[in-house]
Amino acid sequence: MTSPIGNGDLELGDVNMIQDTFQSLLDYIENEENHNRSLPQIGKAPRTLRELNPSSFNHRVVSIGPLHRDDNNVQAFEKQKIICLNKLMRRTSPSSFGDLLKSCVQKAYSLMEEIKAFYVWEKTIDDAVVAKMMVVDACFILEFIHWYSKSDEPFSVNRLLPKTIICDLVLLENQIPLFFLNEIYECTILKNAPNISFIEFIHPILNDLSLFEDEIKINKISIDTSPHILSLLHECYKPRDDTKSNYLKSTIHSAVDLDRAGVKFKPNRSPKWPMEMDVTSSMFPCFSWCWGNTTLRMQVFLVHDFTELVLRNLIAYEHSYQTRNHITSYAFAMDMLVNSQEDVTKLVDSKILINDMDSNEEAANMINNICKEVTGEYSFYCERCETLKEYCDGYWPKNITWLRKTYFSSPWNIIALFAGIILFALTVVQTVFTINSAGSN
């Protein structure tokens, strides 16, 4: 059977139509790729995530960028931003700070198209307003970080203010383009400290927001692949390139249930990547329930007043833009480990969680709520979950778990069990004596 149209049957008009259609499709694909590359990098957090906890996305002190610049609660701090700009200019170039300021403004205008493409704009703003906003915000951020890293002078009479500002600087809706921030850094801070890279300069505030006890490593992050400060923090926790996420088929038991099954928890002091969870199993699986050689190792997780804010903004960033979902994967894994305050207590006692909140119940509620309205079908911990589930579903761990839940779940159950054993033993002894006495008679 032959094709209704063979190559030899094509006329010149048909060839031209095919070429035109092909070229049209090719142009469409290239335009779409260019569009994706120039997609805005800063916009509002997804509504479903924002409504769960608006305070985690709302700035408290300082507004950065255009999304919240008209909010009434930040107007009072605008004067402080100008003061910081003045300090930065005069310290960098005492004799010609006006020329330096003009140079910064020129950089803003030269990068205006890239800056405008960076945001999801809710209304049109004049270039002059955008340029002023970018210069003021960039200079404030740089001067604040300089003060935070170097100065012994108080930034404010309110000692909590610096920490609050740091949290404001990593809000998803409170960012400015990192390429512009770096441009201003190079013509100000770098002049007086030529040996300090921008990543090294910003490291103190990233480290202050760390989710873990260990210091944040910055040797593998780059401003070339990070659009803003929140993205830099996200990069600090990225997995190794060979670490893949897969469809999550198995869930894991809570920390208390894992403990009852014989799983031990230990801090991971040398993780292959910051959020690694490693499971080591016994060489003799059938005896692991009694030897306790199945161990879950993970970095020491810090739970404090700002943990939820940092996690929610990192998760919102992952769900808003094309990036790896390792933060979401970690949050889901913690949600599986923690079902109640008893699970938090177990992790605290095992020294893999430090809780600085008011209570273990409050920490448990935070961990349980962090993944609501979040999609987490794909995870970086699939293999670990399957290993733990396979272990816990084994004959001995499963039955030991049942025994511990039934007879050792509380001190009263333990007392009742031992009382029953003693009563049974006394009954047996009495029966034996009775039988022996009857035999003697």
RODO-2510 file (C-alpha; in nm, 4 decimals, decimal comma):
residues 441
     n   res          X          Y          Z
     1     m     0,0000     0,0000     0,0000
     2     t     0,1461     0,3366    -0,1017
     3     s     0,1193     0,6662     0,0714
     4     p    -0,1394     0,8997    -0,0819
     5     i     0,1329     1,1589    -0,1219
     6     g     0,4847     1,0511    -0,2085
     7     n     0,7910     1,2692    -0,2180
     8     g     0,7693     1,2734    -0,5929
     9     d     0,4119     1,4032    -0,5854
    10     l     0,4982     1,7238    -0,3982
    11     e     0,4716     2,0346    -0,6107
    12     l     0,6630     2,3540    -0,5546
    13     g     0,3682     2,5132    -0,3763
    14     d     0,3438     2,2182    -0,1375
    15     v     0,7153     2,2377    -0,0583
    16     n     0,6847     2,6085     0,0165
    17     m     0,3853     2,5481     0,2447
    18     i     0,5745     2,2776     0,4328
    19     q     0,8757     2,5059     0,4702
    20     d     0,6573     2,7935     0,5893
    21     t     0,4800     2,5710     0,8440
    22     f     0,8102     2,4275     0,9638
    23     q     0,9636     2,7740     1,0014
    24     s     0,6542     2,8993     1,1847
    25     l     0,6712     2,6130     1,4350
    26     l     1,0465     2,6601     1,4796
    27     d     1,0021     3,0333     1,5458
    28     y     0,7255     2,9578     1,7954
    29     i     0,9469     2,7101     1,9839
    30     e     1,2414     2,9527     1,9930
    31     n     1,0190     3,2401     2,1077
    32     e     0,8726     3,0209     2,3814
    33     e     1,2207     2,9213     2,4992
    34     n     1,3284     3,2861     2,5059
    35     h     1,0095     3,3749     2,6915
    36     n     1,0758     3,1066     2,9519
    37     r     1,4295     3,2310     2,9990
    38     s     1,3004     3,5849     3,0604
    39     l     1,0117     3,4935     3,2875
    40     p     0,9753     3,7215     3,5898
    41     q     1,1677     3,5958     3,8911
    42     i     0,9814     3,7892     4,1607
    43     g     0,6069     3,7932     4,2175
    44     k     0,3479     3,7208     4,4818
    45     a     0,3575     3,3849     4,6587
    46     p     0,0938     3,1303     4,5475
    47     r    -0,2401     3,2311     4,6986
    48     t    -0,3095     2,8903     4,8557
    49     l     0,0230     2,8981     5,0402
    50     r    -0,0050     3,2623     5,1370
    51     e    -0,3497     3,2249     5,2910
    52     l    -0,2302     2,9476     5,5229
    53     n     0,0049     3,1841     5,7040
    54     p     0,0135     3,5406     5,5650
    55     s     0,2556     3,6582     5,8346
    56     s     0,5264     3,4309     5,6905
    57     f     0,5178     3,6320     5,3651
    58     n     0,4547     3,9832     5,4970
    59     h     0,7475     4,2116     5,5753
    60     r     0,7607     4,3458     5,9283
    61     v     1,0007     4,6380     5,9015
    62     v     1,1419     4,7032     5,5559
    63     s     0,9974     4,6763     5,2055
    64     i     1,2383     4,5809     4,9277
    65     g     1,1404     4,6153     4,5620
    66     p     0,8090     4,7310     4,4133
    67     l     0,5549     4,4734     4,5339
    68     h     0,4869     4,6326     4,8740
    69     r     0,6463     4,9759     4,8399
    70     d     0,3148     5,1564     4,9048
    71     d     0,2278     4,9704     5,2250
    72     n     0,1658     5,2141     5,5079
    73     n     0,3493     5,0090     5,7710
    74     v     0,6886     5,0495     5,5999
    75     q     0,6874     5,4208     5,5225
    76     a     0,8485     5,5138     5,8536
    77     f     1,1536     5,3002     5,7741
    78     e     1,2192     5,4699     5,4380
    79     k     1,4158     5,7424     5,6206
    80     q     1,6420     5,4756     5,7714
    81     k     1,7129     5,3435     5,4220
    82     i     1,8270     5,6888     5,3088
    83     i     2,0518     5,7156     5,6152
    84     c     2,2118     5,3811     5,5222
    85     l     2,2601     5,4960     5,1623
    86     n     2,4337     5,8124     5,2837
    87     k     2,6644     5,6154     5,5151
    88     l     2,7605     5,3741     5,2376
    89     m     2,8335     5,6509     4,9853
    90     r     3,0394     5,8648     5,2253
    91     r     3,2388     5,5719     5,3628
    92     t     3,3205     5,4431     5,0134
    93     s     3,4092     5,7781     4,8589
    94     p     3,4310     6,0558     5,1221
    95     s     3,5502     6,3248     4,8823
    96     s     3,3252     6,2486     4,5843
    97     f     3,0262     6,0600     4,7150
    98     g     2,8021     6,2559     4,4736
    99     d     2,9846     6,1103     4,1741
   100     l     2,9551     5,7633     4,3233
   101     l     2,5821     5,8045     4,3770
   102     k     2,5406     5,9263     4,0201
   103     s     2,7306     5,6197     3,8966
   104     c     2,4905     5,3924     4,0884
   105     v     2,1906     5,5679     3,9338
   106     q     2,3432     5,5288     3,5873
   107     k     2,3806     5,1556     3,6478
   108     a     2,0117     5,1357     3,7352
   109     y     1,9131     5,3054     3,4086
   110     s     2,1514     5,0932     3,2021
   111     l     1,9930     4,7767     3,3458
   112     m     1,6359     4,9088     3,3444
   113     e     1,4979     4,6585     3,0915
   114     e     1,6434     4,3618     3,2813
   115     i     1,5155     4,5015     3,6109
   116     k     1,1631     4,5513     3,4754
   117     a     1,1596     4,2001     3,3292
   118     f     1,2467     4,0664     3,6731
   119     y     0,9120     4,1478     3,8377
   120     v     0,5446     4,0689     3,7970
   121     w     0,4236     4,4293     3,7962
   122     e     0,0794     4,5069     3,9336
   123     k     0,0906     4,8618     3,7986
   124     t     0,3140     5,0743     3,5777
   125     i     0,5909     5,2691     3,7512
   126     d     0,8078     5,5378     3,5891
   127     d     1,1700     5,4522     3,5176
   128     a     1,2868     5,7330     3,7464
   129     v     1,0921     5,5853     4,0382
   130     v     1,2250     5,2365     3,9621
   131     a     1,5848     5,3616     3,9414
   132     k     1,5582     5,5472     4,2735
   133     m     1,3951     5,2472     4,4407
   134     m     1,6633     5,0054     4,3170
   135     v     1,9539     5,2266     4,4272
   136     v     1,8061     5,3013     4,7702
   137     d     1,7131     4,9378     4,8385
   138     a     2,0458     4,7986     4,7156
   139     c     2,2480     5,0474     4,9206
   140     f     2,0382     4,9805     5,2292
   141     i     2,0897     4,6030     5,1995
   142     l     2,4651     4,6395     5,1528
   143     e     2,5059     4,8880     5,4380
   144     f     2,2939     4,6769     5,6711
   145     i     2,4968     4,3625     5,5960
   146     h     2,8200     4,5597     5,6397
   147     w     2,6992     4,6816     5,9803
   148     y     2,5771     4,3353     6,0791
   149     s     2,9114     4,1763     5,9918
   150     k     3,1557     4,4410     6,1118
   151     s     3,0179     4,7056     6,3416
   152     d     2,9888     4,7030     6,7178
   153     e     2,7577     5,0035     6,7113
   154     p     2,3871     4,9381     6,7731
   155     f     2,1728     4,9518     6,4600
   156     s     1,8667     5,0441     6,6631
   157     v     1,7505     5,0766     7,0204
   158     n     1,5342     4,7735     6,9429
   159     r     1,7698     4,4765     6,9737
   160     l     1,5273     4,2482     6,7882
   161     l     1,5159     4,4764     6,4839
   162     p     1,8272     4,3409     6,3024
   163     k     1,6973     3,9833     6,3170
   164     t     1,3604     4,0991     6,1872
   165     i     1,5278     4,2842     5,9005
   166     i     1,7265     3,9736     5,8081
   167     c     1,4013     3,7782     5,7871
   168     d     1,2504     4,0528     5,5703
   169     l     1,5446     4,0192     5,3298
   170     v     1,4590     3,6562     5,2468
   171     l     1,0857     3,6986     5,1892
   172     l     0,9815     3,5842     4,8417
   173     e     0,7896     3,9065     4,7744
   174     n     1,0661     4,1300     4,9111
   175     q     1,3550     4,0832     4,6681
   176     i     1,5610     4,2836     4,4213
   177     p     1,7639     4,1404     4,1315
   178     l     2,0888     3,9915     4,2528
   179     f     2,2706     4,1049     3,9384
   180     f     2,1930     4,4677     4,0267
   181     l     2,2796     4,4225     4,3946
   182     n     2,6143     4,2800     4,2857
   183     e     2,6746     4,5769     4,0526
   184     i     2,6283     4,8210     4,3410
   185     y     2,8430     4,5981     4,5629
   186     e     3,1298     4,6148     4,3136
   187     c     3,1307     4,9947     4,3016
   188     t     3,0957     5,0416     4,6791
   189     i     3,1870     4,7658     4,9275
   190     l     3,4371     4,5944     4,6990
   191     k     3,6462     4,9111     4,6673
   192     n     3,7328     4,9013     5,0365
   193     a     3,7455     4,5210     5,0634
   194     p     3,8763     4,3913     4,7285
   195     n     3,9451     4,0405     4,8588
   196     i     3,5891     3,9662     4,9704
   197     s     3,3502     3,8225     4,7123
   198     f     2,9819     3,9081     4,7176
   199     i     2,8972     3,5551     4,8365
   200     e     3,1437     3,5861     5,1257
   201     f     3,0037     3,9278     5,2097
   202     i     2,6445     3,8052     5,2314
   203     h     2,7308     3,4801     5,4116
   204     p     2,6652     3,6097     5,7676
   205     i     2,2951     3,6724     5,7091
   206     l     2,2508     3,3452     5,5206
   207     n     2,4158     3,1621     5,8066
   208     d     2,1993     3,3426     6,0607
   209     l     1,8913     3,1957     5,8912
   210     s     2,0306     2,8429     5,8741
   211     l     1,7866     2,5578     5,9239
   212     f     2,0614     2,3464     6,0767
   213     e     2,3159     2,3634     6,3553
   214     d     2,6160     2,3411     6,1218
   215     e     2,7366     2,6519     5,9426
   216     i     2,6064     2,7074     5,5911
   217     k     2,8574     2,6183     5,3195
   218     i     2,8903     2,8722     5,0372
   219     n     3,1628     2,7130     4,8260
   220     k     2,9166     2,5666     4,5730
   221     i     2,6752     2,8549     4,5209
   222     s     2,6959     3,1257     4,2561
   223     i     2,5284     3,4588     4,1922
   224     d     2,5225     3,3707     3,8209
   225     t     2,2535     3,1066     3,8779
   226     s     2,0657     3,2791     4,1609
   227     p     1,8174     3,5561     4,0823
   228     h     1,7895     3,6944     4,4376
   229     i     1,8894     3,6468     4,8030
   230     l     1,6185     3,3889     4,8780
   231     s     1,7422     3,1856     4,5828
   232     l     2,0970     3,2005     4,7235
   233     l     1,9703     3,0539     5,0503
   234     h     1,7886     2,7859     4,8512
   235     e     2,1108     2,7002     4,6693
   236     c     2,2909     2,6504     5,0007
   237     y     2,0802     2,3385     5,0651
   238     k     2,0860     2,1893     4,7160
   239     p     2,1613     1,8161     4,6743
   240     r     2,4585     1,6827     4,4873
   241     d     2,4131     1,6740     4,1107
   242     d     2,3835     1,2942     4,1143
   243     t     2,1038     1,3024     4,3747
   244     k     1,7709     1,2505     4,1991
   245     s     1,4128     1,2885     4,3118
   246     n     1,1713     1,0036     4,2411
   247     y     0,8038     0,9334     4,2835
   248     l     0,7349     0,8736     4,6521
   249     k     0,5798     0,5274     4,6880
   250     s     0,6358     0,4671     5,0585
   251     t     0,5869     0,6765     5,3677
   252     i     0,7786     0,6312     5,6904
   253     h     0,6569     0,5825     6,0441
   254     s     0,6761     0,8523     6,3077
   255     a     0,9885     0,8938     6,5196
   256     v     0,8261     0,7217     6,8186
   257     d     0,7141     0,4238     6,6086
   258     l     1,0566     0,3952     6,4463
   259     d     1,2134     0,3990     6,7908
   260     r     0,9797     0,1229     6,9086
   261     a     1,0791    -0,0826     6,6045
   262     g     1,4459    -0,0478     6,7008
   263     v     1,5576     0,2400     6,4771
   264     k     1,8154     0,4693     6,6356
   265     f     1,8528     0,8411     6,5598
   266     k     2,1929     1,0071     6,5420
   267     p     2,3291     1,3413     6,4149
   268     n     2,4952     1,3296     6,0744
   269     r     2,8220     1,5169     6,1204
   270     s     2,9504     1,4655     5,7658
   271     p     2,6526     1,4710     5,5283
   272     k     2,7059     1,4464     5,1546
   273     w     2,4623     1,7355     5,1158
   274     p     2,3057     1,9604     5,3825
   275     m     1,9637     1,7928     5,3933
   276     e     2,0819     1,4356     5,3568
   277     m     1,9047     1,1650     5,5563
   278     d     2,1132     0,8490     5,5711
   279     v     1,9937     0,5053     5,6839
   280     t     2,2459     0,2400     5,7881
   281     s     2,1196    -0,1124     5,8517
   282     s     2,2521    -0,4080     6,0497
   283     m     2,4518    -0,6799     5,8767
   284     f     2,2086    -0,9219     6,0409
   285     p     1,8632    -0,7783     5,9684
   286     c     1,6782    -1,0448     6,1668
   287     f     1,8600    -0,9354     6,4852
   288     s     1,8564    -0,5595     6,4218
   289     w     1,5537    -0,5106     6,6462
   290     c     1,7525    -0,6165     6,9515
   291     w     2,0995    -0,4901     6,8536
   292     g     1,9641    -0,1512     6,7415
   293     n     2,1914    -0,1319     6,4361
   294     t     1,9405     0,0343     6,2044
   295     t     2,0145     0,4042     6,2317
   296     l     1,8701     0,7185     6,0762
   297     r     2,1298     0,9948     6,0565
   298     m     2,0450     1,3541     5,9728
   299     q     2,1754     1,7042     6,0349
   300     v     2,0682     1,8714     6,3579
   301     f     1,7490     2,0606     6,2673
   302     l     1,6900     2,3985     6,4344
   303     v     1,3330     2,4899     6,5249
   304     h     1,2962     2,8502     6,6367
   305     d     1,0660     3,1471     6,5862
   306     f     1,1842     3,2100     6,2281
   307     t     1,2025     2,8505     6,1029
   308     e     0,8478     2,8513     5,9671
   309     l     0,9014     3,1807     5,7836
   310     v     1,2192     3,0561     5,6149
   311     l     1,0688     2,7184     5,5210
   312     r     0,7452     2,8648     5,3844
   313     n     0,9255     3,1145     5,1629
   314     l     1,1694     2,8531     5,0319
   315     i     0,8806     2,6147     4,9583
   316     a     0,6803     2,8927     4,7898
   317     y     0,9863     2,9714     4,5772
   318     e     1,0092     2,6064     4,4693
   319     h     0,6401     2,5997     4,3775
   320     s     0,6503     2,9300     4,1886
   321     y     0,9578     2,8832     3,9713
   322     q     1,1397     2,6066     3,7908
   323     t     1,3828     2,4784     4,0494
   324     r     1,4597     2,1598     4,2435
   325     n     1,2220     2,0766     4,5274
   326     h     1,4685     1,9613     4,7942
   327     i     1,3216     2,1942     5,0601
   328     t     0,9720     2,0569     4,9979
   329     s     1,1082     1,7013     5,0109
   330     y     1,2739     1,7676     5,3459
   331     a     0,9608     1,9294     5,4896
   332     f     0,7523     1,6260     5,3881
   333     a     1,0071     1,3880     5,5426
   334     m     0,9967     1,5810     5,8708
   335     d     0,6169     1,5839     5,8572
   336     m     0,6200     1,2041     5,8350
   337     l     0,8620     1,1748     6,1278
   338     v     0,6613     1,4106     6,3483
   339     n     0,2977     1,3373     6,4291
   340     s     0,2857     1,4633     6,7859
   341     q     0,4873     1,6343     7,0571
   342     e     0,6132     1,2902     7,1662
   343     d     0,7900     1,2601     6,8298
   344     v     0,9546     1,5997     6,8797
   345     t     1,0603     1,4910     7,2279
   346     k     1,2176     1,1772     7,0818
   347     l     1,4115     1,3755     6,8201
   348     v     1,5246     1,6275     7,0828
   349     d     1,6401     1,3478     7,3145
   350     s     1,8260     1,1914     7,0210
   351     k     2,0058     1,5241     6,9642
   352     i     1,8964     1,5638     6,6019
   353     l     1,6526     1,8466     6,6718
   354     i     1,6986     2,1607     6,8791
   355     n     1,3700     2,3194     6,9798
   356     d     1,3828     2,6860     7,0824
   357     m     1,0071     2,7330     7,0644
   358     d     0,7896     2,7511     7,3737
   359     s     0,6979     2,3815     7,3734
   360     n     0,7417     2,0556     7,1822
   361     e     0,3713     2,0690     7,0977
   362     e     0,4190     2,4059     6,9267
   363     a     0,7125     2,2676     6,7267
   364     a     0,5085     1,9610     6,6249
   365     n     0,2190     2,1794     6,5072
   366     m     0,4531     2,3922     6,2982
   367     i     0,6126     2,0898     6,1305
   368     n     0,2718     1,9294     6,0664
   369     n     0,1243     2,2447     5,9109
   370     i     0,4168     2,3410     5,6895
   371     c     0,3202     2,1040     5,4046
   372     k    -0,0505     2,1843     5,3823
   373     e    -0,1551     2,2724     5,0251
   374     v     0,1907     2,1643     4,9064
   375     t     0,2540     1,9030     4,6385
   376     g     0,5200     1,6481     4,7303
   377     e     0,4790     1,3406     4,5115
   378     y     0,8456     1,3474     4,4152
   379     s     1,1075     1,3243     4,6854
   380     f     1,4827     1,3026     4,7336
   381     y     1,4246     1,0535     5,0175
   382     c     1,2408     0,7747     4,8327
   383     e     1,5159     0,5186     4,8860
   384     r     1,5447     0,6045     5,2559
   385     c     1,1680     0,5812     5,3044
   386     e     1,1547     0,2409     5,1360
   387     t     1,4472     0,1124     5,3458
   388     l     1,2817     0,2192     5,6719
   389     k     0,9407     0,0867     5,5683
   390     e     1,0869    -0,2485     5,4642
   391     y     1,2661    -0,2721     5,7981
   392     c     0,9626    -0,1743     6,0073
   393     d     0,7358    -0,4160     5,8179
   394     g     0,9710    -0,7061     5,8938
   395     y     0,8479    -0,9788     6,1317
   396     w     1,0564    -0,8928     6,4386
   397     p     1,0402    -0,5120     6,4258
   398     k     0,6669    -0,5244     6,3539
   399     n     0,5940    -0,7495     6,6509
   400     i     0,8359    -0,5721     6,8825
   401     t     0,6600    -0,2462     6,7905
   402     w     0,3237    -0,4025     6,8792
   403     l     0,4580    -0,5274     7,2135
   404     r     0,6051    -0,1904     7,3011
   405     k     0,2860    -0,0078     7,2032
   406     t     0,0664    -0,2512     7,3961
   407     y     0,2677    -0,3130     7,7106
   408     f     0,5359    -0,0432     7,7301
   409     s     0,3632     0,2706     7,5992
   410     s     0,3303     0,4231     7,9485
   411     p     0,4700     0,3681     8,3008
   412     w     0,1299     0,2412     8,4155
   413     n     0,1239    -0,0240     8,1431
   414     i     0,4731    -0,1356     8,2442
   415     i     0,3729    -0,1500     8,6133
   416     a     0,0578    -0,3434     8,5253
   417     l     0,2588    -0,5871     8,3114
   418     f     0,5143    -0,6561     8,5847
   419     a     0,2389    -0,6807     8,8462
   420     g     0,0660    -0,9362     8,6254
   421     i     0,3898    -1,1308     8,5808
   422     i     0,4548    -1,1307     8,9587
   423     l     0,0952    -1,2331     9,0296
   424     f     0,1217    -1,5116     8,7735
   425     a     0,4521    -1,6285     8,9248
   426     l     0,3053    -1,6277     9,2767
   427     t     0,0042    -1,8213     9,1514
   428     v     0,2324    -2,0810     8,9925
   429     v     0,4405    -2,1098     9,3123
   430     q     0,1274    -2,1449     9,5244
   431     t    -0,0094    -2,4110     9,2913
   432     v     0,3177    -2,6048     9,3047
   433     f     0,3228    -2,5934     9,6865
   434     t    -0,0406    -2,7023     9,6995
   435     i     0,0283    -2,9980     9,4710
   436     n     0,3386    -3,0955     9,6708
   437     s     0,1456    -3,0737    10,0003
   438     a    -0,1346    -3,2874     9,8627
   439     g     0,1189    -3,5433     9,7405
   440     s     0,2880    -3,5618    10,0830
   441     n    -0,0457    -3,6198    10,2574
***
